Amino acid sequence: MKVETHKQAGFTLIEILFVCGVIGILSAMALPRLIMAKQAADASSAIGSLRTINSSQLGFSASCGSGYYSPDFMTLGVIPPASNSPFISPDLSYANSPVKSGYTFQMMGTAAPTAPATCNGLAAGVASKSYKVGADPGVPTNFRFFASNSGETIYEDNATFYAAMPEVGTPPVGHPIEK
């Protein structure tokens, strides 16, 4: 009489647990680097956004503000009558403190009483002779804070310094990263 034997194929519970453990260990080792890479990408995006804001302010001043700057993001987002596009993209002009790529942006300019009305509807006496802009990360483990002003140099520090940033000149803290 022949006895048939069936060999069973598959994985044992121990093998599956071992593979899951190895995957877990590799993931735990890779996670800090992934977080650092995301923070570096967010910081690069913030620097690029500050460049864009400075360029937008320069364009606004030259073509619409009669030499004066916009006091806020939303004014830069208003399309002038002689154009098809605003001075700044909607991802930065949808609010007075927009959030983009993990950074919260702030901007202000002190109103100049001598400022004329602008071509995109800003009332007389509201535009400013200078401005300041800051980008603070929304993640508490990210220690790269940025700010700029009408001098167009972008500064970096390891703590928020938007409040200390002057509208013109060098801030008391931070160091320049580019012109």
C-alpha positions in Angstrom: 0.0 0.0 0.0 1.3 3.4 -1.0 1.1 6.2 1.6 0.8 9.6 0.0 2.7 12.4 1.8 1.8 16.0 1.1 4.5 18.5 1.7 3.0 21.7 2.9 4.3 25.0 1.5 4.2 28.4 3.1 5.7 30.4 5.9 5.7 29.7 9.5 4.6 32.3 12.0 8.2 32.7 13.3 9.4 33.5 9.7 6.7 36.1 9.2 7.4 37.7 12.6 11.1 37.8 11.8 10.6 39.6 8.5 8.2 42.1 10.0 10.8 42.8 12.7 13.5 43.4 10.2 11.2 45.7 8.2 10.4 47.6 11.4 14.0 48.1 12.3 14.9 49.3 8.8 12.0 51.7 8.9 13.0 53.1 12.3 16.5 53.7 11.0 15.3 55.5 7.9 12.6 57.7 9.5 14.9 60.4 11.0 16.7 60.8 7.6 13.3 61.1 5.9 12.2 63.8 8.4 15.4 65.7 7.8 15.0 65.5 4.1 11.4 66.8 4.3 12.5 69.7 6.5 15.3 70.6 4.1 12.9 70.5 1.2 10.4 72.7 3.2 13.2 75.2 4.0 14.3 75.3 0.3 10.7 76.0 -0.6 10.5 78.8 2.0 13.6 80.4 0.7 12.2 80.2 -2.9 8.9 81.8 -1.7 10.8 84.6 0.0 12.7 85.3 -3.3 9.3 85.3 -5.1 7.8 87.7 -2.5 10.8 90.1 -2.9 10.5 90.0 -6.7 6.7 90.5 -6.5 7.2 93.5 -4.2 9.8 95.0 -6.6 7.4 94.5 -9.5 4.5 96.0 -7.5 6.6 99.0 -6.5 7.8 99.7 -10.1 4.6 99.2 -12.0 1.7 99.7 -9.7 2.7 101.3 -6.4 4.5 104.4 -7.7 7.6 103.5 -5.7 5.7 102.1 -2.7 5.3 98.5 -1.5 2.3 96.4 -0.7 1.7 96.1 3.0 0.3 92.5 2.7 0.0 89.4 0.6 -3.6 89.8 -0.4 -2.9 93.1 -2.2 -0.1 91.4 -4.2 -2.7 88.9 -5.2 -5.1 91.4 -6.8 -4.8 91.5 -10.6 -4.0 95.0 -11.9 -6.4 96.3 -14.7 -3.7 96.3 -17.4 -2.6 92.7 -16.7 -3.8 89.1 -16.8 -2.0 87.9 -13.7 -1.4 89.1 -10.1 2.0 90.0 -8.7 2.1 86.9 -6.6 0.6 83.4 -7.0 -2.6 82.4 -5.2 -0.7 80.0 -2.9 0.8 83.0 -1.1 -2.0 85.5 -1.6 -5.0 83.7 -0.2 -4.6 85.0 3.3 -2.6 87.6 5.3 -0.6 84.7 6.9 -0.5 82.0 4.3 0.9 78.5 5.0 3.0 76.9 2.3 5.3 73.8 2.6 5.1 73.7 6.3 6.0 77.4 6.8 3.8 80.2 7.9 4.5 83.5 6.2 3.9 87.0 7.6 4.4 90.3 5.9 3.8 93.9 6.9 4.7 97.4 5.8 4.1 100.6 7.7 1.5 102.7 5.9 2.9 105.9 4.4 0.4 108.8 4.5 2.0 110.2 1.3 1.4 107.0 -0.7 -0.9 107.4 -3.7 -3.7 104.9 -4.5 -2.3 101.9 -6.4 -3.4 100.5 -9.8 -4.9 97.4 -8.2 -7.2 99.2 -5.8 -5.1 99.9 -2.6 -6.3 103.2 -1.2 -4.1 106.3 -0.8 -2.0 106.3 2.3 -2.0 102.5 2.8 1.1 101.4 0.7 4.4 101.5 2.5 7.9 102.8 1.8 9.4 99.5 3.0 8.3 96.0 4.2 9.4 93.0 6.1 8.4 89.3 5.6 9.1 86.2 7.7 8.7 82.5 7.3 8.4 80.4 10.5 8.2 76.6 10.4 5.1 74.8 11.7 7.0 71.8 13.0 8.6 72.3 16.4 11.6 70.2 15.5 12.5 72.4 12.5 14.9 75.2 13.7 15.3 77.1 10.4 13.5 80.4 10.5 13.8 83.0 7.7 13.1 86.7 7.2 13.7 89.4 4.6 12.9 93.0 4.1 12.9 95.7 1.4 16.7 95.3 1.1 15.9 91.8 -0.4 18.6 89.9 1.6 17.2 86.7 3.1 18.3 86.0 6.7 18.2 82.8 8.7 18.2 82.1 12.4 17.4 79.2 14.7 14.5 81.0 16.4 11.8 83.3 15.1 13.0 86.8 14.5 10.2 88.3 12.4 9.2 90.7 15.2 12.8 91.9 15.4 13.2 92.2 11.6 13.4 95.9 10.6 11.6 97.0 7.4 14.9 98.4 6.2 18.4 97.3 7.1 20.1 94.4 8.9 18.3 92.6 11.7 19.8 92.4 15.2 19.9 88.6 15.0 20.2 86.0 12.1 22.8 85.8 9.3 22.3 86.5 5.6 22.0 83.4 3.4 21.8 85.1 0.0 21.2 88.4 -1.7 
